[in-house]
């Protein structure tokens, strides 16, 4: 069920009812990376807050919850953004938030700042473009030939795969590289 389209003299393979396969693959990779980023802190959060000077490791749940709370606000924000601005600008913004958030989260250890770690995770949560990814599927995928079902199933599968890969990767990184207390980045 693939169609060949010509864009500026180049052949473009479109598999989802006229929607570009590379765009859909980027959409799935975006979902995968965001979800891995979301779950990667789970195995190390308690240990991380203790290194930041917290008296109780249970505050690690705050790091995980900070992303969830800000993702809730992001869902509403991106749905309004999509109606008023370009789709592409929203996706760029959703990529920038986790980039800055991860940097702030990592630098929190050098500054021994729990507040910085929480702000970093909040910024990561604001990168949740799930609403825009789902809107991309709903708006651009043709309903014929099961394309919508296939695109939705792949979207859910990418998220489910990342839910397993995130904690696994976090655990592996904690065992192999997570023992250094200092990040030596001169500011």
DAURMO-V244640 format. One record per residue. N is the residue number from 1. NEAR is the number of other C-alpha atoms within 12 Angstrom. D_CENTER is the distance of its C-alpha to the mean C-alpha in whole Angstrom. Layout:
# DAURMO-V244640
[[N:NEAR:D_CENTER] [N:NEAR:D_CENTER]]
This chain:
# DAURMO-V244640
[[1:14:30] [2:16:29] [3:16:31] [4:19:31] [5:18:31] [6:13:32] [7:11:30] [8:7:32] [9:8:34] [10:9:31] [11:12:31] [12:19:27] [13:21:27] [14:25:25] [15:28:25] [16:34:23] [17:29:26] [18:28:26] [19:29:23] [20:28:22] [21:25:20] [22:16:18] [23:25:16] [24:34:16] [25:23:15] [26:20:12] [27:36:11] [28:33:11] [29:26:9] [30:30:6] [31:36:6] [32:32:7] [33:32:5] [34:42:1] [35:37:5] [36:30:7] [37:39:6] [38:43:6] [39:35:10] [40:32:11] [41:42:13] [42:35:15] [43:29:17] [44:32:18] [45:36:18] [46:25:21] [47:29:23] [48:40:21] [49:35:22] [50:22:25] [51:28:25] [52:30:24] [53:23:28] [54:22:27] [55:15:30] [56:18:28] [57:21:25] [58:19:24] [59:27:22] [60:30:19] [61:25:19] [62:29:18] [63:40:15] [64:35:13] [65:25:15] [66:32:14] [67:39:10] [68:27:12] [69:26:14] [70:32:12] [71:31:10] [72:23:13] [73:23:15] [74:31:12] [75:27:13] [76:20:16] [77:25:16] [78:34:14] [79:26:17] [80:18:19] [81:24:18] [82:26:18] [83:15:21] [84:13:23] [85:15:21] [86:17:20] [87:25:17] [88:20:16] [89:18:16] [90:32:13] [91:34:11] [92:20:12] [93:27:12] [94:36:8] [95:30:8] [96:22:10] [97:32:9] [98:36:7] [99:25:10] [100:25:12] [101:34:11] [102:32:11] [103:24:14] [104:29:16] [105:38:15] [106:34:16] [107:30:19] [108:31:20] [109:33:22] [110:25:24] [111:23:25] [112:24:25] [113:23:23] [114:34:22] [115:24:21] [116:27:19] [117:40:17] [118:39:16] [119:32:16] [120:36:13] [121:45:11] [122:35:12] [123:37:11] [124:46:7] [125:40:8] [126:39:9] [127:44:6] [128:46:6] [129:45:7] [130:39:8] [131:32:12] [132:36:12] [133:41:11] [134:30:14] [135:28:16] [136:33:16] [137:34:17] [138:23:20] [139:20:21] [140:28:21] [141:29:22] [142:24:26] [143:19:27] [144:16:29] [145:16:30] [146:16:27] [147:26:24] [148:27:22] [149:20:22] [150:22:21] [151:36:18] [152:29:17] [153:17:18] [154:25:16] [155:32:13] [156:24:14] [157:20:15] [158:30:11] [159:30:10] [160:21:13] [161:23:13] [162:28:10] [163:26:11] [164:23:14] [165:27:13] [166:28:11] [167:25:14] [168:22:16] [169:26:15] [170:28:15] [171:23:18] [172:18:20] [173:20:18] [174:23:20] [175:15:23] [176:11:23] [177:15:22] [178:23:22] [179:17:25] [180:16:25] [181:22:26] [182:18:26] [183:20:23] [184:13:26] [185:13:25] [186:8:27] [187:7:26]]
